[in-house]
Amino acid sequence: MQTHHRSSAILISVLMIPFGIAIYQDANADGDPYADADDVLAALDHDYYKESNYHESDYPGSEDFAYPEPSYVDPYGDDLQEDDGYPADDVPAAPQVPSMGTSFFDDILFDGGKSKSPVVGGFFRGIAFGDKVESVLANKPSFEDWMVELPGYPEATASLAFEGEVLQSIYLRFPDDGSALRSLKTQWGTPSFDNIDQWYGGVAMWQNASARLQAQLNTGNGDGYASVLLSPYQELSDLIAPKAKLFGFESSDLLELHGDELEQLLSESAGGDIILSRPAIANSIAPVQILLATENQRVVSITVDLDLDMSTGAELLRALGKKFGKPVSTSGDEWGKVYVFKKHSRVITLKTDEHGYNSLFVVRA
């Protein structure tokens, strides 16, 4: 990833989990995230391709997914002893942080109180995801600094992250006493993902489907602050493209990439493997990473690492079955599964594990 000043590097290190590592969620008691896989594969035996025969109820399991209680260590005293400088029964209280107030959310996130889903408006009006660094700084020269105070709200800060010299995400950090979640729910409705606990904090997400824009609220790490990350996203169907020959991230067959286009990508990668970045899947944090391995000026394989929750992982298997038919082989155990598909002169291997890690590996047949 290329950086502009320090913003991208800091955001990546602080905000994003490593690619391919999912928000941990147990799918069932024995830890198998694909407990419904047999039902999925059985469905592929009958007339799976008629949309009228496809029913979500044919694939049980997603409604049973449960999120584990997050672990939490009280930073203000559970582990303090007398030799820490405090009597064991007289530990300091957590700091009391005031609410930002409705005007902050209206001005910064709700586009003057008008938006009913995430938008890039208010203070950020005039920039858009995909804009080049030069265009962004022409509209918002204050972002020459890696993190800026928001006008009228000096206790709140914002920063930008760039990928390949284009705007990838907007990050806000501000004091919060718990009102941020209430404000966002009131304005944007019920989040599509929400594991926030009153005591432990967590993550909630909202999407703007028409703009393919996602907002992630992160609260409760014990410092009295919350953050919002605005970034593009894509649906799983955008990535897999079940009704097309190629994947959604391919305008042409990447395994046949050659000539000037390949040379340009190789030069940008300093002669190593080529890494392409695409927006995260809905309710996921990390952008989708696509790795093209090359030998002798040819692309020999495509690897796609996906950060998915468990229910979306099962949806991925269904989408691949719809695109390629029933797997030619399956293997694995409670710790992970491997599904192999073959179609269109390609061999496609899906690897999963119990934590929701998903990897697609594509080669020529």
C-alpha positions as CSV (number, residue, x, y, z in Angstrom):
1,M,0.0,0.0,0.0
2,Q,1.3,3.4,-0.8
3,T,0.9,6.1,1.8
4,H,0.3,9.8,1.9
5,H,2.3,11.1,4.8
6,R,1.6,8.8,7.7
7,S,-2.2,8.4,7.5
8,S,-2.4,5.1,5.6
9,A,0.3,3.3,7.6
10,I,-1.2,4.4,10.9
11,L,-4.7,3.4,9.9
12,I,-3.7,0.1,8.7
13,S,-1.7,-0.8,11.8
14,V,-4.4,0.5,14.2
15,L,-7.6,-0.2,12.5
16,M,-7.4,-3.2,10.3
17,I,-7.0,-6.8,11.3
18,P,-4.6,-8.8,9.1
19,F,-6.1,-9.8,5.8
20,G,-7.8,-13.1,5.9
21,I,-8.4,-13.0,9.7
22,A,-12.1,-12.7,10.4
23,I,-14.0,-11.2,13.3
24,Y,-14.1,-14.4,15.4
25,Q,-17.6,-15.9,15.7
26,D,-18.4,-19.5,16.7
27,A,-20.8,-21.1,14.3
28,N,-21.8,-23.9,16.6
29,A,-20.8,-25.9,19.6
30,D,-18.1,-28.0,17.9
31,G,-16.5,-25.0,16.2
32,D,-17.4,-26.0,12.6
33,P,-18.3,-22.9,10.6
34,Y,-19.7,-24.9,7.7
35,A,-22.0,-27.2,9.6
36,D,-24.6,-26.6,7.0
37,A,-22.3,-27.6,4.1
38,D,-23.9,-31.0,3.6
39,D,-27.2,-29.3,3.1
40,V,-25.6,-26.9,0.6
41,L,-24.0,-29.7,-1.3
42,A,-27.1,-31.8,-1.3
43,A,-29.0,-28.8,-2.8
44,L,-26.5,-28.8,-5.7
45,D,-27.7,-32.3,-6.7
46,H,-31.1,-31.1,-7.8
47,D,-32.3,-28.2,-9.9
48,Y,-30.2,-25.6,-8.1
49,Y,-30.0,-23.2,-11.0
50,K,-33.7,-22.3,-11.1
51,E,-34.1,-19.2,-9.0
52,S,-37.6,-20.3,-8.2
53,N,-36.2,-23.4,-6.5
54,Y,-33.7,-21.5,-4.4
55,H,-34.8,-20.7,-0.8
56,E,-32.7,-19.5,2.0
57,S,-34.5,-22.0,4.3
58,D,-32.8,-24.8,2.3
59,Y,-29.6,-23.8,3.9
60,P,-30.1,-23.9,7.7
61,G,-27.4,-22.7,10.1
62,S,-26.9,-19.0,9.6
63,E,-29.7,-18.2,12.0
64,D,-27.9,-20.2,14.7
65,F,-24.6,-18.3,14.5
66,A,-23.8,-16.7,17.9
67,Y,-21.1,-14.2,18.8
68,P,-18.9,-15.1,21.8
69,E,-18.9,-12.8,24.8
70,P,-15.9,-10.6,24.3
71,S,-13.1,-10.9,26.8
72,Y,-12.4,-7.7,28.8
73,V,-9.9,-6.6,31.3
74,D,-10.8,-3.5,33.2
75,P,-8.0,-1.0,32.6
76,Y,-9.1,1.0,35.7
77,G,-8.5,-1.3,38.6
78,D,-9.5,-5.0,38.5
79,D,-5.9,-6.0,38.5
80,L,-4.6,-3.1,40.6
81,Q,-3.0,-4.1,43.9
82,E,-1.8,-2.0,46.8
83,D,1.7,-2.0,45.4
84,D,0.4,-0.2,42.3
85,G,-0.1,2.9,44.4
86,Y,-3.8,2.3,45.1
87,P,-5.4,0.5,48.0
88,A,-7.0,-2.7,46.7
89,D,-10.5,-1.4,47.6
90,D,-10.0,2.2,46.3
91,V,-9.2,1.9,42.6
92,P,-9.6,4.9,40.3
93,A,-12.9,5.3,38.4
94,A,-13.0,5.3,34.6
95,P,-13.0,8.9,33.2
96,Q,-16.3,10.5,32.5
97,V,-16.5,11.6,28.9
98,P,-19.3,13.9,27.7
99,S,-21.4,13.2,24.6
100,M,-20.5,14.9,21.4
101,G,-24.0,16.1,21.0
102,T,-26.4,15.8,18.0
103,S,-24.8,18.8,16.2
104,F,-21.5,16.9,15.8
105,F,-23.2,13.9,14.2
106,D,-25.4,16.1,12.0
107,D,-22.5,18.2,10.8
108,I,-19.9,15.4,10.3
109,L,-21.8,12.2,9.6
110,F,-25.4,13.0,8.8
111,D,-24.9,15.6,6.1
112,G,-26.7,18.3,8.0
113,G,-29.2,15.7,9.4
114,K,-30.5,14.7,6.0
115,S,-28.9,11.3,5.4
116,K,-30.7,8.1,6.3
117,S,-27.7,5.9,5.6
118,P,-23.9,6.5,5.5
119,V,-22.7,9.3,3.1
120,V,-19.6,11.3,2.5
121,G,-21.0,14.7,3.2
122,G,-20.9,17.6,5.7
123,F,-17.3,18.4,6.4
124,F,-16.1,15.9,3.8
125,R,-18.3,17.2,1.0
126,G,-16.3,17.5,-2.2
127,I,-14.2,14.4,-1.9
128,A,-15.1,10.8,-2.9
129,F,-13.7,7.3,-2.6
130,G,-11.5,6.7,-5.6
131,D,-10.3,10.3,-5.8
132,K,-6.6,10.8,-6.3
133,V,-4.4,12.3,-3.6
134,E,-4.0,15.5,-5.5
135,S,-7.8,16.0,-6.0
136,V,-8.5,15.3,-2.3
137,L,-5.9,17.8,-1.1
138,A,-7.1,20.4,-3.5
139,N,-10.5,20.1,-1.9
140,K,-9.3,19.6,1.7
141,P,-5.8,21.0,2.0
142,S,-5.9,20.6,5.8
143,F,-5.3,16.9,5.3
144,E,-1.7,17.7,4.4
145,D,-1.3,16.9,8.1
146,W,-1.7,13.2,8.9
147,M,-4.6,13.9,11.4
148,V,-6.7,17.0,11.6
149,E,-9.1,18.5,14.2
150,L,-12.6,18.9,12.9
151,P,-13.8,22.5,12.7
152,G,-15.9,23.4,15.7
153,Y,-15.0,20.1,17.5
154,P,-11.4,20.3,18.5
155,E,-11.7,17.2,20.7
156,A,-12.6,15.1,17.5
157,T,-10.0,14.2,14.8
158,A,-10.2,12.8,11.2
159,S,-7.6,11.2,8.9
160,L,-7.6,9.6,5.5
161,A,-6.1,6.4,4.1
162,F,-5.0,6.0,0.5
163,E,-4.5,2.8,-1.6
164,G,-2.5,3.2,-4.8
165,E,-2.8,6.9,-4.5
166,V,-6.6,6.9,-4.3
167,L,-8.8,7.5,-1.3
168,Q,-9.7,4.3,0.4
169,S,-11.2,5.3,3.8
170,I,-12.1,8.1,6.2
171,Y,-11.5,7.7,9.9
172,L,-13.1,9.7,12.7
173,R,-12.2,9.5,16.4
174,F,-14.1,11.4,19.1
175,P,-15.1,11.2,22.8
176,D,-18.1,9.0,23.5
177,D,-20.2,8.2,26.5
178,G,-22.3,5.7,24.7
179,S,-24.4,8.2,22.7
180,A,-22.7,7.5,19.4
181,L,-24.5,4.1,18.9
182,R,-27.9,5.7,19.9
183,S,-27.4,8.6,17.5
184,L,-26.4,6.4,14.6
185,K,-29.3,4.0,15.2
186,T,-31.7,6.9,15.4
187,Q,-30.5,8.3,12.1
188,W,-29.6,5.2,10.1
189,G,-31.7,2.6,11.6
190,T,-30.8,-0.9,12.9
191,P,-27.2,-1.8,12.0
192,S,-26.6,-4.8,9.7
193,F,-24.0,-6.1,12.2
194,D,-23.9,-5.3,15.9
195,N,-22.0,-7.0,18.7
196,I,-21.7,-3.9,20.9
197,D,-22.1,-4.6,24.6
198,Q,-22.9,-2.0,27.2
199,W,-19.8,-2.9,29.2
200,Y,-17.4,-4.3,26.7
201,G,-18.0,-2.2,23.6
202,G,-17.7,-3.7,20.1
203,V,-18.5,-3.0,16.5
204,A,-21.7,-2.0,14.6
205,M,-22.0,-1.5,10.8
206,W,-24.4,0.2,8.4
207,Q,-24.4,0.3,4.6
208,N,-25.7,2.6,1.9
209,A,-26.6,0.1,-0.7
210,S,-27.0,2.5,-3.6
211,A,-23.6,4.2,-3.0
212,R,-21.9,1.0,-1.8
213,L,-20.7,2.9,1.2
214,Q,-20.2,1.3,4.7
215,A,-19.8,2.9,8.1
216,Q,-18.2,1.0,11.0
217,L,-18.7,2.2,14.6
218,N,-16.1,0.9,17.0
219,T,-16.6,1.6,20.7
220,G,-15.5,0.6,24.2
221,N,-11.8,0.0,24.4
222,G,-11.7,1.7,27.8
223,D,-10.3,5.1,26.8
224,G,-13.6,6.9,26.5
225,Y,-13.4,7.3,22.8
226,A,-15.2,5.8,19.8
227,S,-14.4,5.8,16.1
228,V,-16.2,5.6,12.8
229,L,-14.6,4.2,9.6
230,L,-16.2,5.1,6.3
231,S,-15.2,3.0,3.3
232,P,-16.5,1.4,0.1
233,Y,-17.8,-2.1,0.2
234,Q,-19.1,-4.8,-2.2
235,E,-21.6,-7.6,-1.8
236,L,-20.4,-11.1,-2.1
237,S,-22.4,-11.5,-5.3
238,D,-20.4,-8.6,-6.8
239,L,-17.2,-10.5,-6.2
240,I,-18.3,-14.0,-7.2
241,A,-20.6,-13.0,-10.1
242,P,-22.6,-16.3,-10.0
243,K,-24.1,-15.9,-13.4
244,A,-20.9,-14.9,-15.2
245,K,-18.0,-17.0,-16.5
246,L,-15.4,-14.9,-14.8
247,F,-15.3,-13.5,-11.2
248,G,-16.6,-10.0,-10.6
249,F,-13.1,-8.6,-10.1
250,E,-12.1,-9.7,-13.7
251,S,-12.8,-7.5,-16.7
252,S,-10.9,-10.1,-18.7
253,D,-9.4,-13.5,-17.8
254,L,-6.5,-12.7,-15.3
255,L,-4.9,-16.0,-16.1
256,E,-4.5,-14.8,-19.7
257,L,-3.1,-11.4,-18.7
258,H,-0.1,-10.5,-20.9
259,G,1.5,-7.7,-22.8
260,D,1.7,-4.1,-21.6
261,E,-1.0,-4.5,-18.9
262,L,1.0,-7.3,-17.3
263,E,4.2,-5.5,-17.7
264,Q,2.7,-2.4,-15.9
265,L,1.5,-4.5,-13.0
266,L,4.8,-6.3,-12.7
267,S,6.7,-3.0,-12.7
268,E,4.5,-1.7,-9.9
269,S,5.1,-4.8,-7.9
270,A,8.9,-4.6,-8.3
271,G,8.8,-7.9,-10.2
272,G,7.2,-9.9,-7.4
273,D,3.7,-11.2,-7.0
274,I,1.0,-8.7,-8.1
275,I,-1.5,-7.7,-5.4
276,L,-4.8,-6.0,-6.3
277,S,-7.1,-4.5,-3.7
278,R,-10.8,-4.4,-3.9
279,P,-13.5,-3.1,-1.4
280,A,-14.3,-5.2,1.6
281,I,-17.4,-7.5,1.6
282,A,-20.4,-6.0,3.5
283,N,-20.0,-6.3,7.3
284,S,-16.3,-7.1,6.8
285,I,-13.4,-4.8,7.8
286,A,-10.5,-5.7,5.5
287,P,-10.4,-5.0,1.8
288,V,-10.4,-8.0,-0.5
289,Q,-6.8,-8.9,-1.5
290,I,-6.2,-10.6,-4.9
291,L,-2.7,-12.0,-5.4
292,L,-1.5,-12.9,-8.9
293,A,1.4,-15.3,-8.9
294,T,3.6,-15.1,-12.0
295,E,6.3,-17.2,-13.7
296,N,8.1,-16.4,-16.9
297,Q,5.9,-13.4,-17.6
298,R,2.7,-15.4,-17.1
299,V,0.0,-15.4,-14.4
300,V,0.0,-18.9,-13.1
301,S,-2.6,-18.6,-10.2
302,I,-5.0,-16.2,-8.6
303,T,-5.5,-16.2,-4.8
304,V,-8.3,-14.3,-3.1
305,D,-8.2,-13.9,0.6
306,L,-11.6,-13.0,2.2
307,D,-12.4,-11.8,5.7
308,L,-16.0,-13.0,6.3
309,D,-18.3,-13.8,9.2
310,M,-19.6,-17.3,9.5
311,S,-23.0,-16.8,7.8
312,T,-21.3,-15.0,4.9
313,G,-18.9,-17.9,4.7
314,A,-21.7,-20.3,4.1
315,E,-23.2,-17.9,1.5
316,L,-19.8,-18.0,-0.3
317,L,-20.0,-21.8,-0.6
318,R,-23.6,-21.4,-2.0
319,A,-22.5,-18.8,-4.5
320,L,-19.6,-20.9,-5.8
321,G,-21.9,-23.9,-6.1
322,K,-24.3,-21.8,-8.2
323,K,-21.5,-20.6,-10.4
324,F,-19.5,-23.8,-10.9
325,G,-21.9,-26.6,-9.9
326,K,-21.2,-29.3,-7.3
327,P,-17.6,-29.6,-6.1
328,V,-15.7,-32.4,-7.7
329,S,-14.1,-33.2,-4.3
330,T,-14.4,-32.2,-0.7
331,S,-12.2,-32.9,2.3
332,G,-11.4,-31.6,5.8
333,D,-12.5,-31.8,9.4
334,E,-13.9,-29.7,12.2
335,W,-10.9,-27.3,11.9
336,G,-11.4,-26.5,8.2
337,K,-12.7,-27.6,4.9
338,V,-11.5,-27.8,1.3
339,Y,-13.9,-27.7,-1.7
340,V,-12.6,-28.2,-5.3
341,F,-14.7,-27.0,-8.3
342,K,-13.8,-27.4,-12.0
343,K,-15.3,-25.4,-14.9
344,H,-14.4,-23.1,-17.8
345,S,-10.9,-24.6,-18.0
346,R,-10.2,-23.6,-14.4
347,V,-9.8,-25.4,-11.1
348,I,-11.1,-23.4,-8.2
349,T,-10.2,-24.4,-4.6
350,L,-12.0,-23.0,-1.6
351,K,-10.2,-23.4,1.7
352,T,-11.9,-22.5,5.0
353,D,-11.1,-22.7,8.7
354,E,-13.0,-22.6,12.0
355,H,-12.3,-18.8,12.4
356,G,-14.0,-17.8,9.2
357,Y,-10.8,-17.5,7.1
358,N,-11.6,-18.1,3.4
359,S,-9.2,-18.4,0.5
360,L,-9.9,-19.0,-3.1
361,F,-7.1,-20.5,-5.3
362,V,-7.6,-20.5,-9.1
363,V,-5.4,-22.1,-11.7
364,R,-5.8,-23.3,-15.2
365,A,-7.3,-26.8,-15.6
